[in-house]
Amino acid sequence: TRPESGDEALHTMISDFDEAHLQSLVSSLGTRQRFPENSTSGYVKDPQSRETLQDLLRFLRHDTTRERPVMMMLHTWDVVGNDILPMIQAYHSGAAELILDAVKLLVFLTLPADPRATNLNEQRHCINRTAQSLTKNSCAVIFSHMAEPLERFESGRLHLRGEDGRTIQLFLTFIRNLLLSYRENFPENAPSSSQRLQPKGSVLNILFDLHLPDLLCQMAKDARKKPFAEDITLLIEIFHLLFQSQVPSSLIHFLDHAGEKPKFNEYRQYGEQAASTLIKKKTARSRHGRFGSKTIYSHSFQRSGKDQTTQLRKYYGARVFENSHESSLPSCLNERSKLAELARTLLVDGGFNEVVYVAWDHIRQRDMIVCNDEDQLNIHSFFALSQFFVTFVSLSFDWNITDISKSYALSNLFDKHLFFWLRKKWEMFDHSKDVRGLLHVSALVKEMLALMEKLASGASQADKFVCQALTAEGLCAEGDDGYHHFCNSLVKKFDSKSLPMIYLADCIEVLHMANNLIRELDPKLVALNGEMLNERSVSNYIRLVDFTQLYDFKI
């Protein structure tokens, strides 16, 4: 049937001919039929259904306006509920190419709406309704088609199928779209409660029930290999969306009250004790590698012989979608506990460390060309995700959940070249007045220096040496290259009319923590000179006094 008359504005954006053609394509996908012999009904596809799906995909590829009338038309006709999902469940085996085309259509129909679109609320409502229609069974069928490409990658034969990389990218994009569709509510954007977006809980439950985070963790550990290196921005965005609304202290508090140190890996192929033994064997190389990216290597554990192939790169194949004992989590763990265990696994297994290195390398390469809005969003996601994990590790030390000697999990983030690059990006954000970027980078650097203070006071000699080296070359470097001079200038020129007070608090905390670290290195290098005590800086210090909730009491 044709859409209701209330969508007249939408019809003006698409010709009557195109609308009739689109409707004829949708009607020729297939039909529901009743089978009298067993008193059941099922979906029967048209013999030309795959060609019809490809025609619909051509329509969607040309649907490039912000309002996306073709996508909205398909949502209005409920193509997903009436045809796509029944087709996927009815032909889940023996029709892999048909299913992949159906998943491509799902990806197009769940792509996030352009915030500048005039029908933004309507798009969000339609996308969320489509995401709601996905069940655990339909998602299990969909993601089971990712098993074969991963098995070929695991056996080193990915190059035999050129489309495998694109298939993995397709499914990662679908996961990203699902997480975006279940973001936090936007009450100011929703005209009615029925159009407000649901929280991420239900999609997280589906993802965890299907053990997809296990696959994501393994992809993170293999981030330097193709095709995952090419999809690093998708991995960053997925992990960012998973932890976006989580407070690190809440996850740490949950782990602390779990009764004992959590052992996520006991549900996997290798245990925590074996991992610790392997880590000790790599300690010398990994600690020296922390200062200088030339010697930074993966923390995917080094094994030999059969052990390496069966445990190191285990994607579980099709079994990942079954309730196997090795990869399942106890049903009593709730959403927050699962995210806490996921964060810990990414750190302990070295996945986050690998993602940091590959993402930083990708961003640096993109910096050499003109950055677009998408590149800026990727940088913001990288900083936000890094800040979350630095805070998570720092709080783990405070709560005695993670041994302080295991700070190798963030080694690539404390590389001296990345440390210097952070200051350069901070300066670029300052020149371009990118407020969101300034808040992300200042918060990240603040948490990194707070962790360095803890390492400098209670860690191993190797960790203390790394902190001293970073302090000498990064914090107290002469001229404009050092954080000390740079943060002084930021505090001096802070303008509350264009920047929030939390940014001033972060700048002051970075400045004083840098002073503390420099004082530990050499007390003679720190002095209250006229540059710090100029009238404008003192005025900004006094202005911050009333905002005690924004900064540490010691400041």
C-alpha positions as CSV (number, residue, x, y, z in Angstrom):
1,T,0.0,0.0,0.0
2,R,1.0,3.6,-0.6
3,P,2.2,5.7,2.4
4,E,-0.3,7.8,4.2
5,S,-1.1,11.4,3.0
6,G,0.8,12.8,6.0
7,D,4.1,12.1,4.2
8,E,3.3,14.5,1.3
9,A,6.5,16.5,1.9
10,L,8.5,13.2,1.4
11,H,6.7,12.5,-1.9
12,T,7.7,15.8,-3.4
13,M,11.4,14.8,-3.1
14,I,10.9,11.6,-5.3
15,S,9.2,11.4,-8.7
16,D,6.0,9.5,-9.2
17,F,7.9,7.2,-11.6
18,D,10.6,6.4,-9.1
19,E,8.1,5.8,-6.4
20,A,6.1,3.4,-8.6
21,H,9.3,1.6,-9.6
22,L,10.4,1.4,-6.0
23,Q,7.0,0.0,-5.0
24,S,7.1,-2.6,-7.7
25,L,10.5,-3.8,-6.6
26,V,9.4,-4.1,-3.0
27,S,6.3,-6.1,-4.0
28,S,8.4,-8.6,-6.1
29,L,10.8,-9.6,-3.3
30,G,8.6,-12.4,-2.1
31,T,5.4,-13.3,-0.2
32,R,4.2,-15.1,2.8
33,Q,2.5,-18.4,2.0
34,R,0.5,-20.9,4.0
35,F,1.4,-24.6,3.8
36,P,-1.8,-26.7,4.3
37,E,0.1,-30.0,4.7
38,N,1.6,-28.9,8.1
39,S,-0.7,-26.0,8.9
40,T,2.1,-23.5,9.0
41,S,3.1,-20.4,7.0
42,G,6.4,-19.2,5.8
43,Y,8.2,-16.7,3.5
44,V,8.8,-17.7,-0.1
45,K,11.2,-15.5,-2.1
46,D,10.7,-14.6,-5.7
47,P,13.1,-16.3,-8.2
48,Q,14.5,-12.9,-9.0
49,S,14.7,-11.7,-5.4
50,R,18.5,-11.2,-5.4
51,E,18.3,-9.1,-8.6
52,T,15.5,-7.1,-6.9
53,L,17.6,-6.6,-3.8
54,Q,20.5,-5.3,-5.9
55,D,18.1,-2.8,-7.7
56,L,17.0,-1.6,-4.2
57,L,20.6,-1.1,-3.2
58,R,21.2,1.0,-6.4
59,F,18.3,3.2,-5.3
60,L,19.8,3.6,-1.9
61,R,23.3,4.4,-3.2
62,H,21.8,7.3,-5.1
63,D,19.8,8.4,-2.0
64,T,22.4,11.0,-1.1
65,T,20.3,14.0,0.2
66,R,20.1,14.7,3.9
67,E,16.4,13.8,4.0
68,R,17.0,10.3,2.3
69,P,13.5,10.0,0.8
70,V,14.2,6.5,-0.6
71,M,15.2,5.2,2.8
72,M,12.2,6.8,4.4
73,M,9.9,5.2,1.8
74,L,11.3,1.7,2.5
75,H,10.9,2.3,6.2
76,T,7.3,3.5,5.7
77,W,6.5,0.3,3.9
78,D,8.2,-1.8,6.6
79,V,10.4,-3.6,4.1
80,V,12.6,-5.0,6.9
81,G,9.7,-6.5,8.9
82,N,7.7,-7.7,5.9
83,D,10.4,-9.1,3.7
84,I,14.1,-8.8,4.7
85,L,14.0,-10.5,8.2
86,P,11.6,-13.2,7.1
87,M,13.8,-13.8,4.0
88,I,17.0,-14.0,6.2
89,Q,15.4,-16.5,8.6
90,A,13.8,-18.7,5.8
91,Y,17.0,-18.9,3.6
92,H,19.7,-18.7,6.3
93,S,21.6,-21.7,4.7
94,G,22.5,-22.3,1.1
95,A,21.9,-18.7,0.0
96,A,24.9,-16.8,1.3
97,E,25.0,-14.2,-1.4
98,L,21.3,-13.4,-1.0
99,I,21.8,-13.0,2.8
100,L,24.8,-10.7,2.3
101,D,22.7,-8.5,-0.1
102,A,20.0,-8.4,2.6
103,V,22.5,-7.4,5.2
104,K,23.7,-4.6,2.9
105,L,20.1,-3.3,2.7
106,L,19.9,-3.4,6.5
107,V,23.1,-1.4,6.8
108,F,21.8,1.3,4.4
109,L,18.5,1.4,6.3
110,T,20.2,1.8,9.7
111,L,22.9,4.4,8.7
112,P,22.8,7.3,11.2
113,A,20.7,10.3,10.2
114,D,22.4,13.6,9.3
115,P,21.9,16.0,12.2
116,R,21.2,18.8,9.7
117,A,18.3,16.9,8.0
118,T,14.9,18.6,8.2
119,N,13.3,15.3,9.0
120,L,15.9,14.3,11.6
121,N,13.3,13.1,14.2
122,E,11.4,11.0,11.7
123,Q,14.6,9.4,10.5
124,R,15.7,8.5,14.0
125,H,12.3,7.1,14.8
126,C,12.3,4.8,11.7
127,I,15.9,3.6,12.2
128,N,15.1,2.8,15.9
129,R,12.0,0.9,14.9
130,T,13.9,-1.1,12.5
131,A,16.6,-1.9,15.1
132,Q,13.8,-2.9,17.5
133,S,12.5,-5.4,15.0
134,L,15.8,-7.4,15.2
135,T,15.6,-10.3,17.5
136,K,18.3,-12.6,19.0
137,N,17.5,-15.3,16.5
138,S,17.6,-13.0,13.4
139,C,20.9,-11.5,14.6
140,A,22.3,-15.0,15.2
141,V,21.5,-15.9,11.6
142,I,22.9,-12.6,10.3
143,F,26.2,-12.7,12.2
144,S,26.7,-16.4,11.5
145,H,27.7,-15.4,8.0
146,M,30.7,-13.6,9.4
147,A,32.2,-16.9,10.6
148,E,33.5,-18.2,7.2
149,P,35.6,-15.0,6.4
150,L,37.1,-15.1,10.0
151,E,37.9,-18.8,9.7
152,R,39.7,-18.1,6.4
153,F,41.6,-15.3,8.0
154,E,42.5,-17.5,11.0
155,S,44.0,-20.1,8.7
156,G,45.9,-17.5,6.7
157,R,43.9,-17.9,3.5
158,L,42.0,-14.6,3.5
159,H,43.7,-13.5,0.2
160,L,42.0,-16.4,-1.6
161,R,38.6,-14.5,-1.3
162,G,38.9,-10.9,-2.1
163,E,35.5,-10.0,-0.8
164,D,36.1,-11.4,2.7
165,G,37.6,-8.1,3.9
166,R,34.5,-6.2,2.6
167,T,32.2,-8.7,4.3
168,I,33.9,-8.2,7.7
169,Q,33.7,-4.5,7.2
170,L,30.0,-4.8,6.3
171,F,29.2,-6.6,9.6
172,L,31.3,-4.2,11.6
173,T,29.3,-1.3,10.1
174,F,26.1,-3.1,11.0
175,I,27.2,-3.5,14.6
176,R,28.2,0.2,14.6
177,N,24.7,1.2,13.3
178,L,22.9,-0.9,15.9
179,L,24.9,0.7,18.7
180,L,24.2,4.2,17.3
181,S,20.5,3.5,17.0
182,Y,20.4,2.6,20.7
183,R,22.2,5.6,22.0
184,E,21.1,7.6,25.0
185,N,17.7,9.3,24.8
186,F,17.5,12.7,23.1
187,P,14.4,14.2,24.7
188,E,14.9,17.6,23.2
189,N,15.0,16.0,19.7
190,A,12.0,13.7,20.1
191,P,8.5,15.3,19.6
192,S,6.9,12.5,21.5
193,S,7.9,9.7,23.9
194,S,7.2,7.1,21.2
195,Q,10.0,8.6,19.1
196,R,12.6,8.7,21.8
197,L,15.5,6.3,21.3
198,Q,15.8,3.4,23.6
199,P,18.9,2.8,25.7
200,K,21.6,0.5,24.5
201,G,20.7,-2.3,26.9
202,S,18.7,-4.6,24.6
203,V,21.3,-4.5,21.7
204,L,24.1,-5.0,24.2
205,N,22.3,-8.1,25.6
206,I,22.0,-9.5,22.0
207,L,25.6,-8.8,21.2
208,F,26.8,-10.4,24.5
209,D,24.5,-13.4,24.1
210,L,26.0,-14.0,20.7
211,H,29.5,-13.5,22.1
212,L,30.3,-10.9,19.5
213,P,32.5,-8.9,22.0
214,D,34.8,-12.0,22.0
215,L,35.2,-11.5,18.3
216,L,35.8,-7.8,18.7
217,C,38.5,-8.4,21.3
218,Q,40.3,-10.8,18.9
219,M,40.0,-8.3,16.1
220,A,41.6,-5.7,18.4
221,K,44.5,-8.0,19.0
222,D,44.9,-8.6,15.3
223,A,44.5,-4.8,14.5
224,R,47.8,-4.6,12.6
225,K,46.7,-7.3,10.1
226,K,44.5,-6.9,7.1
227,P,41.5,-6.4,6.9
228,F,41.3,-5.1,10.5
229,A,43.9,-2.4,10.0
230,E,41.8,-0.9,7.2
231,D,38.7,-1.0,9.5
232,I,40.4,0.5,12.6
233,T,38.2,3.6,12.7
234,L,35.1,1.3,12.8
235,L,36.7,-0.7,15.7
236,I,37.4,2.6,17.6
237,E,33.9,3.8,17.0
238,I,32.3,0.5,18.2
239,F,34.4,0.4,21.4
240,H,33.7,4.1,22.0
241,L,29.9,3.5,21.6
242,L,30.1,0.5,23.9
243,F,31.7,2.5,26.7
244,Q,30.4,6.0,25.9
245,S,27.7,6.2,28.6
246,Q,29.7,4.3,31.2
247,V,31.6,5.9,34.1
248,P,34.9,4.1,34.8
249,S,34.5,4.4,38.6
250,S,31.1,2.6,38.4
251,L,32.6,-0.3,36.5
252,I,35.6,-0.4,38.9
253,H,33.2,-0.3,41.9
254,F,31.2,-3.2,40.5
255,L,34.4,-5.3,40.0
256,D,35.5,-4.5,43.5
257,H,32.2,-5.7,44.9
258,A,32.3,-8.9,42.9
259,G,33.8,-10.7,45.9
260,E,37.2,-11.5,44.3
261,K,39.3,-10.4,41.4
262,P,37.3,-11.1,38.3
263,K,38.5,-13.7,35.9
264,F,36.9,-13.1,32.6
265,N,39.5,-15.3,30.9
266,E,38.3,-18.4,32.8
267,Y,35.5,-18.5,30.3
268,R,37.9,-18.5,27.4
269,Q,40.6,-20.8,26.0
270,Y,43.4,-19.7,28.3
271,G,43.4,-18.6,31.9
272,E,44.8,-15.6,33.8
273,Q,47.7,-17.5,35.3
274,A,49.0,-18.7,32.0
275,A,48.6,-15.1,30.6
276,S,50.6,-13.7,33.5
277,T,53.4,-16.2,32.9
278,L,53.6,-15.3,29.2
279,I,53.6,-11.6,30.1
280,K,56.6,-12.0,32.4
281,K,58.5,-13.5,29.5
282,K,57.9,-10.4,27.5
283,T,58.5,-7.9,30.3
284,A,62.0,-6.7,29.2
285,R,61.1,-6.0,25.6
286,S,57.7,-4.4,26.3
287,R,59.0,-2.1,29.0
288,H,61.9,-0.8,26.9
289,G,59.5,-0.5,24.0
290,R,57.3,1.9,25.8
291,F,59.7,4.8,25.1
292,G,60.0,5.0,21.3
293,S,57.5,3.5,18.9
294,K,60.1,1.7,16.8
295,T,60.2,-1.2,19.3
296,I,56.5,-1.3,20.4
297,Y,55.1,-4.7,19.5
298,S,51.9,-6.5,20.0
299,H,50.9,-8.0,23.4
300,S,49.2,-10.8,21.6
301,F,51.0,-13.6,23.5
302,Q,53.9,-15.3,21.9
303,R,53.4,-19.1,21.7
304,S,54.9,-21.8,19.5
305,G,53.6,-24.8,17.7
306,K,50.1,-26.0,18.1
307,D,49.4,-23.8,21.1
308,Q,49.8,-20.7,19.0
309,T,47.2,-21.6,16.4
310,T,44.6,-23.1,18.7
311,Q,44.7,-20.4,21.4
312,L,46.3,-17.2,20.2
313,R,44.1,-16.6,17.2
314,K,40.9,-18.4,18.1
315,Y,37.8,-16.9,16.4
316,Y,35.8,-20.0,17.4
317,G,34.4,-20.2,13.8
318,A,30.7,-21.0,13.8
319,R,30.8,-22.1,17.4
320,V,31.0,-18.5,18.5
321,F,27.2,-18.3,18.1
322,E,26.6,-21.4,20.2
323,N,26.5,-21.6,24.0
324,S,29.9,-23.1,24.4
325,H,31.4,-23.2,27.9
326,E,34.7,-21.6,26.9
327,S,33.4,-18.3,25.6
328,S,30.1,-17.9,27.6
329,L,29.6,-15.6,30.5
330,P,27.5,-16.4,33.6
331,S,23.9,-15.4,33.0
332,C,23.8,-13.7,36.4
333,L,26.2,-11.0,35.2
334,N,24.3,-7.9,34.2
335,E,25.1,-5.4,31.4
336,R,27.5,-3.3,33.5
337,S,29.4,-6.3,34.7
338,K,29.8,-7.5,31.1
339,L,31.1,-4.2,30.0
340,A,33.5,-4.1,33.0
341,E,34.8,-7.6,32.1
342,L,35.1,-6.5,28.4
343,A,37.2,-3.5,29.4
344,R,39.5,-5.6,31.5
345,T,39.9,-8.2,28.8
346,L,40.8,-5.6,26.2
347,L,43.5,-4.4,28.6
348,V,44.9,-7.7,29.8
349,D,44.9,-9.4,26.4
350,G,46.6,-6.4,24.8
351,G,43.8,-5.6,22.3
352,F,43.4,-2.0,23.4
353,N,47.2,-1.5,23.2
354,E,47.2,-2.7,19.6
355,V,44.1,-0.6,18.6
356,V,45.8,2.5,20.0
357,Y,48.9,2.0,17.9
358,V,47.1,1.3,14.6
359,A,44.5,4.1,15.2
360,W,47.2,6.6,15.9
361,D,49.2,5.6,12.8
362,H,46.0,5.9,10.7
363,I,45.1,9.3,12.1
364,R,48.7,10.6,11.5
365,Q,48.4,9.5,7.9
366,R,45.1,11.3,7.5
367,D,46.6,14.4,9.0
368,M,48.8,14.7,6.0
369,I,45.8,15.4,3.8
370,V,42.8,17.7,4.4
371,C,40.7,16.4,7.2
372,N,37.0,16.3,6.8
373,D,34.2,16.1,9.4
374,E,34.4,12.3,9.6
375,D,38.1,12.5,10.4
376,Q,37.5,14.9,13.2
377,L,34.9,12.6,14.7
378,N,37.3,9.7,14.5
379,I,39.9,11.7,16.4
380,H,37.4,12.7,19.0
381,S,36.3,9.0,19.4
382,F,40.0,8.0,19.7
383,F,40.6,10.6,22.5
384,A,37.4,9.7,24.4
385,L,38.1,6.0,24.3
386,S,41.7,6.5,25.4
387,Q,40.6,8.7,28.3
388,F,38.1,6.0,29.4
389,F,40.8,3.3,29.5
390,V,43.5,5.4,31.1
391,T,41.0,6.4,33.9
392,F,39.9,2.7,34.2
393,V,43.5,1.5,34.7
394,S,44.3,4.4,37.1
395,L,41.2,3.6,39.2
396,S,42.1,-0.1,39.1
397,F,45.4,0.7,40.8
398,D,43.5,2.7,43.5
399,W,41.1,-0.2,44.2
400,N,43.9,-2.8,44.1
401,I,42.2,-4.7,41.3
402,T,45.0,-4.6,38.8
403,D,48.6,-4.9,40.0
404,I,50.5,-1.7,39.3
405,S,53.3,-3.5,37.6
406,K,50.9,-4.5,34.8
407,S,50.8,-1.0,33.4
408,Y,52.0,-2.5,30.1
409,A,48.4,-2.5,28.9
410,L,48.7,1.2,28.0
411,S,52.3,1.1,26.8
412,N,51.6,2.3,23.2
413,L,49.6,5.3,24.5
414,F,52.7,6.4,26.5
415,D,55.0,6.3,23.6
416,K,57.1,9.5,23.4
417,H,56.1,10.3,19.8
418,L,52.4,9.9,20.6
419,F,52.8,12.0,23.7
420,F,54.3,14.8,21.6
421,W,51.6,14.4,18.9
422,L,48.9,14.9,21.6
423,R,50.3,18.3,22.4
424,K,50.4,19.2,18.7
425,K,46.8,18.1,18.3
426,W,45.9,20.2,21.4
427,E,47.5,23.2,19.8
428,M,45.6,22.6,16.5
429,F,42.3,22.3,18.4
430,D,43.1,25.6,20.1
431,H,43.8,27.4,16.8
432,S,40.6,26.0,15.2
433,K,38.5,26.6,18.3
434,D,37.3,23.0,18.3
435,V,35.7,23.0,21.8
436,R,34.9,19.3,21.8
437,G,38.4,18.4,20.7
438,L,39.9,20.6,23.4
439,L,37.8,19.0,26.1
440,H,38.7,15.5,24.9
441,V,42.5,16.1,24.6
442,S,42.8,18.1,27.9
443,A,40.9,15.4,29.8
444,L,43.1,12.6,28.3
445,V,46.4,14.3,29.0
446,K,45.2,15.1,32.6
447,E,44.4,11.4,33.2
448,M,47.7,10.3,31.6
449,L,49.7,12.6,33.9
450,A,47.7,11.4,36.9
451,L,48.6,7.8,36.0
452,M,52.3,8.9,35.6
453,E,52.3,10.3,39.1
454,K,51.1,7.0,40.5
455,L,53.7,5.1,38.4
456,A,56.5,7.5,39.5
457,S,55.6,7.0,43.2
458,G,54.9,3.3,43.4
459,A,55.8,1.4,40.3
460,S,58.8,-0.7,39.2
461,Q,62.1,0.9,38.2
462,A,61.3,0.4,34.5
463,D,58.0,2.2,34.8
464,K,59.7,5.0,36.8
465,F,62.4,5.3,34.1
466,V,59.7,5.7,31.4
467,C,57.9,8.4,33.4
468,Q,61.2,10.3,33.9
469,A,62.0,10.0,30.2
470,L,58.6,11.3,29.2
471,T,58.8,14.1,31.7
472,A,62.2,15.2,30.5
473,E,61.4,15.2,26.8
474,G,57.7,16.1,26.9
475,L,56.8,18.1,30.0
476,C,59.8,20.3,30.6
477,A,61.1,20.6,27.0
478,E,62.5,24.1,26.3
479,G,60.5,26.6,24.3
480,D,57.0,25.9,22.9
481,D,57.4,22.2,22.7
482,G,56.9,21.4,26.3
483,Y,53.6,21.0,28.1
484,H,54.7,23.3,30.9
485,H,55.0,26.4,28.7
486,F,52.0,25.5,26.6
487,C,49.6,25.0,29.5
488,N,50.8,28.3,31.0
489,S,49.8,30.1,27.9
490,L,46.4,28.3,27.9
491,V,45.6,29.3,31.5
492,K,46.7,32.9,30.7
493,K,44.5,33.3,27.6
494,F,41.4,31.4,28.9
495,D,38.1,33.0,27.9
496,S,35.0,31.9,29.8
497,K,32.8,33.3,27.0
498,S,33.9,30.7,24.5
499,L,35.1,27.8,26.7
500,P,33.6,26.0,29.7
501,M,35.2,26.2,33.1
502,I,35.9,22.4,33.1
503,Y,38.5,23.1,30.4
504,L,40.2,25.7,32.6
505,A,40.3,23.2,35.4
506,D,41.8,20.5,33.2
507,C,44.5,23.0,31.9
508,I,45.4,24.0,35.5
509,E,45.5,20.3,36.7
510,V,47.8,19.4,33.7
511,L,50.1,22.3,34.5
512,H,50.4,21.4,38.2
513,M,50.8,17.7,37.7
514,A,53.5,18.5,35.1
515,N,55.2,20.6,37.7
516,N,55.0,17.8,40.2
517,L,56.6,15.3,37.8
518,I,59.3,17.8,36.8
519,R,60.0,18.4,40.5
520,E,60.5,14.7,41.0
521,L,63.0,14.7,38.2
522,D,64.9,17.8,39.2
523,P,63.6,20.4,41.8
524,K,65.7,23.0,40.2
525,L,63.7,22.9,37.0
526,V,60.5,24.2,38.7
527,A,60.1,27.7,39.9
528,L,57.2,30.1,40.4
529,N,58.3,32.7,37.8
530,G,56.6,35.7,36.5
531,E,55.1,33.8,33.6
532,M,53.0,31.7,36.0
533,L,52.1,34.6,38.3
534,N,51.0,37.1,35.7
535,E,47.8,39.0,36.4
536,R,45.6,37.3,33.9
537,S,46.6,33.8,35.0
538,V,46.0,34.6,38.7
539,S,42.6,36.1,37.8
540,N,41.7,32.8,36.1
541,Y,42.9,30.8,39.1
542,I,40.7,32.9,41.4
543,R,37.7,32.5,39.0
544,L,38.0,28.7,39.3
545,V,37.8,28.7,43.1
546,D,34.0,28.7,43.2
547,F,33.8,25.6,41.0
548,T,35.2,23.1,43.5
549,Q,33.4,20.2,41.8
550,L,35.5,20.6,38.6
551,Y,39.0,19.9,40.0
552,D,40.9,17.8,42.5
553,F,41.0,19.1,46.0
554,K,44.8,19.2,46.1
555,I,44.7,21.8,43.2
